[in-house]
Amino acid sequence: MQIRFIDKADFQICGFSVETSLEESNQDVEALYSDYFESGKVSMINNVAKSRTEEYYGLMWYLEGHERYHYLLGKETDSLSATSIKAELKEIPAALYAVASFEKDYDAVKAWTDFFFEAIPQAGYALDYKHGFFFEYYPDGVNGSYELWSPVVKNEE
């Protein structure tokens, strides 16, 4: 797996989330996607999105103990009016990110596992858990290829 490193400024993601675990993630995230696209939430988010393109983010942050996490499906916004539609707004701090690209049919759980535990350490970096946010980036819609983005720090070992 090839990874690249990108310094990204702080930004905001607006969307809707579900709390889940690794064991429940397939059904929970699938239900979130269905609700997002079938209930009209996609139109609400498009109204506050920075861009009207098909790009989406699958933003994740762990809960205490890392047993459970939140998964938020949304878009980048530069508007605080996102809260007026009762969506979640997450401020993502600036960071150095490790980034890897995957074809649409590549299993996301395997991609994250290989990315976190093989590619990033082999490149001499460690996950920046203090940052708190990891995300999938879908530049051409949720049914296309995707990128994994993880904040990292140089490994001091």
TORLUMPA-473725 format. One line per 2 residues: number of its first residue (from 1); their letters; for each residue x, y, z of N, C-alpha, C, CB. Coordinates in nm, 2 decimals, m for minus. Glycine has a CB too. Example, Ala and Ser with C-alpha at 12.3 -4.5 7.8 and 13.67 -1.06 7.14 Angstrom:
! TORLUMPA-473725
1) as) 1.32:m0.57:0.78:1.23:m0.45:0.78:1.32:m0.33:0.78:1.13:m0.45:0.90 | 1.28:m0.22:0.71:1.37:m0.11:0.71:1.29:0.00:0.79:1.41:m0.06:0.57;
! end
This chain:
! TORLUMPA-473725
1) mq) 0.08:m0.12:0.00:0.00:0.00:0.00:0.09:0.12:0.00:m0.10:0.00:0.12 | 0.06:0.21:m0.09:0.13:0.34:m0.09:0.06:0.44:m0.01:0.15:0.39:m0.24;
3) ir) 0.13:0.52:0.07:0.07:0.63:0.14:0.15:0.75:0.11:0.07:0.60:0.30 | 0.08:0.86:0.13:0.14:0.99:0.11:0.11:1.08:0.24:0.09:1.06:m0.02;
5) fi) 0.18:1.18:0.26:0.15:1.27:0.38:0.11:1.41:0.33:0.28:1.27:0.47 | 0.01:1.45:0.40:m0.05:1.58:0.36:m0.08:1.67:0.49:m0.18:1.57:0.28;
7) dk) m0.03:1.79:0.49:m0.07:1.88:0.59:m0.20:1.95:0.55:0.05:2.00:0.61 | m0.30:1.93:0.64:m0.43:1.98:0.61:m0.47:2.08:0.72:m0.54:1.87:0.60;
9) ad) m0.52:2.20:0.67:m0.57:2.30:0.77:m0.69:2.25:0.83:m0.59:2.43:0.69 | m0.73:2.32:0.94:m0.86:2.28:1.01:m0.98:2.30:0.91:m0.88:2.37:1.14;
11) fq) m1.08:2.22:0.93:m1.20:2.23:0.85:m1.32:2.18:0.93:m1.18:2.15:0.72 | m1.44:2.19:0.87:m1.56:2.15:0.94:m1.64:2.05:0.85:m1.65:2.27:0.97;
13) ic) m1.69:1.95:0.92:m1.78:1.85:0.85:m1.91:1.85:0.92:m1.71:1.70:0.86 | m2.01:1.86:0.83:m2.15:1.86:0.88:m2.22:1.74:0.83:m2.23:1.99:0.83;
15) gf) m2.30:1.67:0.91:m2.37:1.55:0.87:m2.44:1.48:0.98:m2.27:1.45:0.81 | m2.47:1.36:0.97:m2.54:1.28:1.06:m2.46:1.16:1.10:m2.68:1.24:1.01;
17) sv) m2.48:1.11:1.23:m2.39:1.01:1.27:m2.47:0.90:1.34:m2.28:1.06:1.37 | m2.39:0.79:1.37:m2.44:0.67:1.44:m2.33:0.63:1.53:m2.49:0.56:1.35;
19) et) m2.37:0.58:1.65:m2.27:0.52:1.74:m2.27:0.37:1.71:m2.30:0.55:1.89 | m2.15:0.31:1.70:m2.14:0.17:1.66:m2.02:0.11:1.72:m2.14:0.16:1.51;
21) sl) m2.00:m0.02:1.69:m1.88:m0.09:1.72:m1.83:m0.17:1.60:m1.90:m0.19:1.84 | m1.71:m0.22:1.61:m1.66:m0.30:1.49:m1.75:m0.41:1.45:m1.52:m0.35:1.52;
23) ee) m1.81:m0.48:1.55:m1.90:m0.59:1.52:m2.03:m0.55:1.46:m1.93:m0.67:1.65 | m2.08:m0.43:1.50:m2.21:m0.38:1.45:m2.20:m0.28:1.33:m2.28:m0.32:1.56;
25) sn) m2.08:m0.24:1.30:m2.06:m0.13:1.21:m2.12:m0.15:1.07:m1.91:m0.10:1.19 | m2.11:m0.27:1.01:m2.17:m0.29:0.88:m2.32:m0.26:0.88:m2.16:m0.43:0.83;
27) qd) m2.40:m0.31:0.97:m2.54:m0.28:0.97:m2.57:m0.14:1.02:m2.61:m0.38:1.06 | m2.50:m0.09:1.11:m2.53:0.05:1.16:m2.50:0.15:1.06:m2.45:0.07:1.29;
29) ve) m2.38:0.14:0.99:m2.34:0.24:0.89:m2.43:0.22:0.77:m2.19:0.22:0.86 | m2.46:0.10:0.73:m2.55:0.08:0.62:m2.69:0.15:0.64:m2.57:m0.07:0.59;
31) al) m2.74:0.14:0.77:m2.87:0.20:0.80:m2.85:0.35:0.80:m2.91:0.16:0.94 | m2.74:0.41:0.84:m2.71:0.55:0.84:m2.71:0.60:0.69:m2.58:0.58:0.90;
33) ys) m2.64:0.53:0.60:m2.64:0.57:0.46:m2.78:0.56:0.40:m2.54:0.47:0.38 | m2.85:0.46:0.43:m2.99:0.45:0.38:m3.08:0.57:0.42:m3.06:0.32:0.42;
35) dy) m3.07:0.59:0.55:m3.15:0.70:0.61:m3.11:0.84:0.55:m3.14:0.71:0.76 | m2.98:0.86:0.53:m2.92:0.98:0.48:m2.97:1.01:0.34:m2.77:0.97:0.48;
37) fe) m2.97:0.91:0.25:m3.01:0.93:0.11:m3.15:0.92:0.09:m2.93:0.84:0.03 | m3.23:0.85:0.17:m3.37:0.82:0.14:m3.46:0.92:0.22:m3.40:0.68:0.18;
39) sg) m3.41:0.99:0.32:m3.50:1.07:0.40:m3.50:1.22:0.37:m3.47:1.05:0.55 | m3.41:1.25:0.28:m3.40:1.40:0.24:m3.29:1.47:0.31:m3.53:1.47:0.27;
41) kv) m3.22:1.39:0.40:m3.11:1.46:0.47:m2.99:1.50:0.38:m3.05:1.36:0.57 | m2.98:1.43:0.27:m2.88:1.47:0.17:m2.90:1.61:0.12:m2.87:1.36:0.05;
43) sm) m3.03:1.64:0.09:m3.06:1.78:0.05:m3.03:1.88:0.15:m3.21:1.79:0.00 | m3.06:1.85:0.28:m3.03:1.94:0.39:m2.88:1.97:0.40:m3.09:1.89:0.52;
45) in) m2.80:1.87:0.39:m2.66:1.89:0.40:m2.61:1.96:0.27:m2.59:1.75:0.41 | m2.66:1.93:0.16:m2.62:2.00:0.04:m2.64:2.15:0.05:m2.69:1.95:m0.09;
47) nv) m2.74:2.19:0.12:m2.77:2.33:0.14:m2.67:2.41:0.22:m2.91:2.35:0.20 | m2.60:2.34:0.30:m2.49:2.41:0.39:m2.35:2.36:0.35:m2.52:2.38:0.53;
49) ak) m2.34:2.28:0.25:m2.21:2.22:0.21:m2.13:2.33:0.14:m2.23:2.10:0.11 | m2.00:2.32:0.15:m1.90:2.41:0.09:m1.91:2.39:m0.06:m1.76:2.39:0.14;
51) sr) m1.93:2.27:m0.11:m1.93:2.24:m0.25:m2.05:2.15:m0.28:m1.80:2.17:m0.29 | m2.11:2.17:m0.40:m2.22:2.09:m0.44:m2.18:1.96:m0.51:m2.32:2.17:m0.53;
53) te) m2.05:1.93:m0.51:m2.00:1.81:m0.57:m2.05:1.68:m0.50:m1.85:1.81:m0.58 | m2.01:1.57:m0.55:m2.05:1.44:m0.49:m1.96:1.40:m0.38:m2.06:1.34:m0.60;
55) ey) m1.86:1.48:m0.34:m1.77:1.43:m0.24:m1.84:1.42:m0.10:m1.65:1.53:m0.23 | m1.80:1.32:m0.03:m1.85:1.29:0.10:m1.73:1.25:0.19:m1.95:1.18:0.10;
57) yg) m1.76:1.27:0.32:m1.67:1.22:0.43:m1.74:1.12:0.52:m1.62:1.34:0.51 | m1.67:1.02:0.55:m1.71:0.93:0.66:m1.62:0.95:0.78:m1.70:0.78:0.61;
59) lm) m1.66:1.04:0.87:m1.57:1.08:0.98:m1.59:0.99:1.10:m1.61:1.23:1.02 | m1.48:0.95:1.16:m1.49:0.86:1.28:m1.42:0.92:1.40:m1.44:0.72:1.24;
61) wy) m1.47:0.90:1.51:m1.40:0.93:1.64:m1.44:0.83:1.74:m1.43:1.07:1.69 | m1.34:0.78:1.82:m1.36:0.68:1.92:m1.42:0.74:2.04:m1.23:0.61:1.95;
63) le) m1.49:0.65:2.11:m1.54:0.68:2.25:m1.44:0.62:2.34:m1.69:0.62:2.27 | m1.45:0.66:2.47:m1.35:0.61:2.57:m1.34:0.46:2.56:m1.40:0.66:2.71;
65) gh) m1.21:0.42:2.57:m1.18:0.28:2.57:m1.17:0.22:2.43:m1.28:0.20:2.64 | m1.21:0.29:2.33:m1.20:0.25:2.19:m1.28:0.13:2.15:m1.05:0.23:2.15;
67) er) m1.38:0.09:2.24:m1.46:m0.02:2.21:m1.57:0.02:2.11:m1.53:m0.07:2.34 | m1.62:0.15:2.12:m1.72:0.20:2.03:m1.67:0.33:1.97:m1.85:0.22:2.12;
69) yh) m1.74:0.37:1.86:m1.70:0.49:1.79:m1.82:0.55:1.72:m1.59:0.46:1.69 | m1.81:0.67:1.69:m1.91:0.74:1.61:m1.87:0.74:1.46:m1.94:0.88:1.66;
71) yl) m1.96:0.73:1.37:m1.94:0.74:1.23:m2.03:0.84:1.17:m1.95:0.60:1.15 | m1.98:0.95:1.12:m2.06:1.06:1.07:m2.05:1.07:0.92:m2.02:1.20:1.13;
73) lg) m2.16:1.06:0.85:m2.16:1.08:0.70:m2.20:1.22:0.67:m2.26:0.98:0.63 | m2.11:1.29:0.60:m2.14:1.43:0.57:m2.05:1.49:0.47:m2.13:1.51:0.70;
75) ke) m2.05:1.63:0.47:m1.98:1.70:0.37:m1.91:1.82:0.44:m2.07:1.76:0.26 | m1.81:1.87:0.37:m1.74:1.98:0.43:m1.83:2.11:0.42:m1.60:2.01:0.35;
77) td) m1.82:2.19:0.52:m1.90:2.31:0.52:m1.81:2.43:0.57:m2.03:2.30:0.61 | m1.85:2.54:0.54:m1.78:2.66:0.60:m1.89:2.75:0.67:m1.70:2.74:0.49;
79) sl) m2.00:2.69:0.70:m2.11:2.76:0.75:m2.15:2.71:0.89:m2.23:2.76:0.65 | m2.17:2.79:0.98:m2.22:2.75:1.11:m2.37:2.73:1.11:m2.18:2.85:1.22;
81) sa) m2.43:2.77:1.00:m2.58:2.75:0.99:m2.61:2.60:0.98:m2.63:2.82:0.86 | m2.52:2.51:0.97:m2.54:2.37:0.97:m2.62:2.32:1.09:m2.41:2.29:0.96;
83) ts) m2.60:2.39:1.20:m2.67:2.35:1.32:m2.82:2.38:1.31:m2.60:2.41:1.44 | m2.85:2.47:1.23:m3.00:2.51:1.21:m3.08:2.39:1.15:m3.01:2.63:1.13;
85) ik) m3.01:2.30:1.09:m3.08:2.19:1.03:m3.08:2.06:1.12:m3.03:2.15:0.89 | m3.03:2.08:1.24:m3.02:1.98:1.34:m2.92:1.87:1.30:m3.16:1.92:1.37;
87) ae) m2.82:1.91:1.23:m2.72:1.81:1.19:m2.60:1.83:1.29:m2.67:1.84:1.04 | m2.51:1.74:1.29:m2.39:1.76:1.37:m2.28:1.83:1.29:m2.34:1.62:1.41;
89) lk) m2.21:1.92:1.36:m2.10:1.99:1.30:m1.98:1.96:1.38:m2.13:2.15:1.30 | m1.88:1.91:1.32:m1.75:1.87:1.38:m1.64:1.96:1.33:m1.72:1.72:1.36;
91) ei) m1.57:2.02:1.42:m1.45:2.10:1.39:m1.33:2.01:1.39:m1.43:2.22:1.49 | m1.27:1.99:1.27:m1.15:1.90:1.26:m1.03:1.99:1.26:m1.16:1.82:1.13;
93) pa) m0.94:1.97:1.37:m0.82:2.05:1.38:m0.72:2.02:1.27:m0.75:2.03:1.51 | m0.63:2.11:1.24:m0.52:2.09:1.14:m0.43:1.98:1.19:m0.44:2.22:1.13;
95) al) m0.38:1.91:1.09:m0.29:1.79:1.12:m0.21:1.75:1.00:m0.38:1.68:1.17 | m0.11:1.67:1.03:m0.04:1.60:0.93:m0.11:1.47:0.91:0.12:1.58:0.96;
97) ya) m0.15:1.44:0.79:m0.23:1.31:0.77:m0.15:1.22:0.68:m0.36:1.35:0.70 | m0.16:1.09:0.72:m0.12:0.98:0.62:m0.25:0.95:0.54:m0.07:0.85:0.70;
99) va) m0.23:0.94:0.41:m0.34:0.92:0.32:m0.31:0.80:0.23:m0.37:1.05:0.23 | m0.41:0.71:0.21:m0.40:0.60:0.12:m0.53:0.59:0.04:m0.37:0.46:0.20;
101) sf) m0.51:0.55:m0.09:m0.62:0.54:m0.18:m0.66:0.40:m0.21:m0.59:0.61:m0.32 | m0.79:0.37:m0.23:m0.84:0.24:m0.25:m0.95:0.24:m0.36:m0.90:0.18:m0.12;
103) ek) m0.96:0.13:m0.43:m1.07:0.11:m0.53:m1.20:0.09:m0.45:m1.04:0.00:m0.62 | m1.31:0.12:m0.52:m1.44:0.11:m0.45:m1.48:m0.02:m0.39:m1.55:0.15:m0.55;
105) dy) m1.43:m0.13:m0.45:m1.47:m0.26:m0.39:m1.37:m0.32:m0.29:m1.47:m0.36:m0.51 | m1.27:m0.24:m0.25:m1.18:m0.29:m0.15:m1.24:m0.28:m0.01:m1.04:m0.20:m0.15;
107) da) m1.24:m0.39:0.06:m1.31:m0.39:0.19:m1.25:m0.29:0.29:m1.28:m0.53:0.26 | m1.34:m0.20:0.34:m1.30:m0.09:0.42:m1.24:m0.13:0.55:m1.42:0.00:0.45;
109) vk) m1.29:m0.23:0.62:m1.23:m0.28:0.74:m1.09:m0.33:0.72:m1.32:m0.39:0.80 | m1.07:m0.41:0.62:m0.93:m0.45:0.59:m0.84:m0.33:0.55:m0.93:m0.55:0.47;
111) aw) m0.89:m0.24:0.48:m0.82:m0.12:0.44:m0.77:m0.04:0.57:m0.90:m0.03:0.35 | m0.86:m0.02:0.66:m0.83:0.05:0.78:m0.73:m0.03:0.86:m0.95:0.08:0.87;
113) td) m0.75:m0.16:0.88:m0.66:m0.24:0.95:m0.52:m0.24:0.90:m0.71:m0.39:0.96 | m0.50:m0.26:0.77:m0.37:m0.26:0.70:m0.31:m0.12:0.71:m0.38:m0.30:0.56;
115) ff) m0.39:m0.02:0.69:m0.34:0.12:0.70:m0.29:0.16:0.84:m0.46:0.22:0.66 | m0.37:0.13:0.94:m0.33:0.16:1.08:m0.21:0.09:1.13:m0.45:0.14:1.17;
117) fe) m0.22:m0.05:1.11:m0.12:m0.13:1.18:0.00:m0.18:1.09:m0.19:m0.25:1.22 | 0.00:m0.15:0.96:0.11:m0.19:0.88:0.17:m0.07:0.81:0.07:m0.29:0.77;
119) ai) 0.09:0.00:0.72:0.15:0.10:0.64:0.20:0.22:0.72:0.04:0.15:0.54 | 0.12:0.27:0.81:0.17:0.39:0.89:0.29:0.36:0.97:0.05:0.44:0.98;
121) pq) 0.29:0.25:1.05:0.42:0.22:1.13:0.54:0.20:1.04:0.39:0.10:1.22 | 0.52:0.13:0.93:0.63:0.10:0.84:0.69:0.23:0.78:0.58:0.00:0.72;
123) ag) 0.61:0.33:0.77:0.66:0.46:0.71:0.72:0.54:0.82:0.54:0.54:0.65 | 0.73:0.49:0.95:0.79:0.56:1.06:0.70:0.66:1.13:0.91:0.63:1.00;
125) ya) 0.57:0.64:1.12:0.48:0.73:1.19:0.39:0.65:1.28:0.39:0.80:1.09 | 0.32:0.72:1.37:0.22:0.66:1.46:0.09:0.74:1.45:0.28:0.66:1.61;
127) ld) m0.02:0.67:1.49:m0.15:0.74:1.48:m0.15:0.85:1.59:m0.26:0.64:1.51 | m0.21:0.96:1.56:m0.22:1.07:1.65:m0.36:1.06:1.72:m0.20:1.21:1.58;
129) yk) m0.37:0.98:1.82:m0.50:0.96:1.89:m0.54:1.09:1.96:m0.49:0.85:1.99 | m0.45:1.18:2.00:m0.49:1.30:2.06:m0.58:1.39:1.97:m0.37:1.38:2.11;
131) hg) m0.55:1.38:1.84:m0.63:1.46:1.74:m0.77:1.41:1.74:m0.57:1.43:1.59 | m0.79:1.28:1.74:m0.93:1.23:1.76:m1.01:1.20:1.65:m1.00:1.32:1.85;
133) ff) m0.98:1.24:1.53:m1.06:1.22:1.41:m0.99:1.15:1.30:m1.12:1.35:1.36 | m1.05:1.05:1.24:m1.01:0.97:1.13:m1.12:0.98:1.02:m0.96:0.82:1.16;
135) fe) m1.08:0.97:0.89:m1.20:0.98:0.80:m1.17:0.91:0.67:m1.23:1.12:0.77 | m1.28:0.87:0.61:m1.28:0.82:0.47:m1.32:0.94:0.39:m1.38:0.69:0.45;
137) yy) m1.26:0.95:0.27:m1.29:1.06:0.18:m1.34:1.00:0.05:m1.17:1.16:0.17 | m1.46:1.03:0.01:m1.51:0.98:m0.12:m1.52:1.10:m0.22:m1.65:0.92:m0.09;
139) pd) m1.42:1.12:m0.30:m1.42:1.23:m0.39:m1.53:1.23:m0.50:m1.29:1.24:m0.46 | m1.57:1.11:m0.54:m1.67:1.10:m0.65:m1.80:1.03:m0.61:m1.61:1.02:m0.76;
141) gv) m1.84:1.04:m0.48:m1.96:0.98:m0.43:m1.93:0.86:m0.35:m2.05:0.95:m0.54 | m2.02:0.82:m0.27:m2.00:0.71:m0.17:m1.99:0.57:m0.24:m2.11:0.70:m0.07;
143) ng) m2.02:0.56:m0.37:m2.01:0.43:m0.44:m1.88:0.42:m0.52:m2.13:0.41:m0.52 | m1.79:0.52:m0.51:m1.67:0.52:m0.59:m1.55:0.49:m0.51:m1.65:0.66:m0.65;
145) sy) m1.43:0.51:m0.56:m1.31:0.49:m0.49:m1.30:0.58:m0.37:m1.18:0.52:m0.58 | m1.21:0.55:m0.28:m1.21:0.63:m0.15:m1.06:0.64:m0.10:m1.30:0.57:m0.05;
147) el) m1.04:0.73:m0.01:m0.92:0.75:0.06:m0.94:0.74:0.21:m0.85:0.89:0.02 | m0.84:0.69:0.27:m0.84:0.69:0.42:m0.74:0.80:0.46:m0.79:0.55:0.48;
149) ws) m0.78:0.88:0.56:m0.70:0.98:0.62:m0.69:0.96:0.77:m0.76:1.12:0.58 | m0.56:0.96:0.81:m0.54:0.95:0.96:m0.44:1.05:1.00:m0.49:0.80:0.99;
151) pv) m0.47:1.12:1.11:m0.36:1.21:1.16:m0.25:1.13:1.22:m0.43:1.31:1.27 | m0.13:1.18:1.20:m0.01:1.10:1.24:0.09:1.19:1.30:0.05:1.02:1.12;
153) vk) 0.18:1.13:1.38:0.30:1.20:1.43:0.42:1.11:1.40:0.29:1.22:1.59 | 0.54:1.17:1.39:0.66:1.10:1.36:0.68:1.00:1.48:0.78:1.19:1.34;
155) ne) 0.71:0.88:1.45:0.74:0.78:1.55:0.87:0.80:1.61:0.73:0.63:1.49 | 0.87:0.81:1.75:1.00:0.85:1.82:1.08:0.72:1.86:0.96:0.93:1.94;
157) e) 1.03:0.60:1.83:1.10:0.48:1.87:1.23:0.46:1.79:1.01:0.36:1.85;
! end
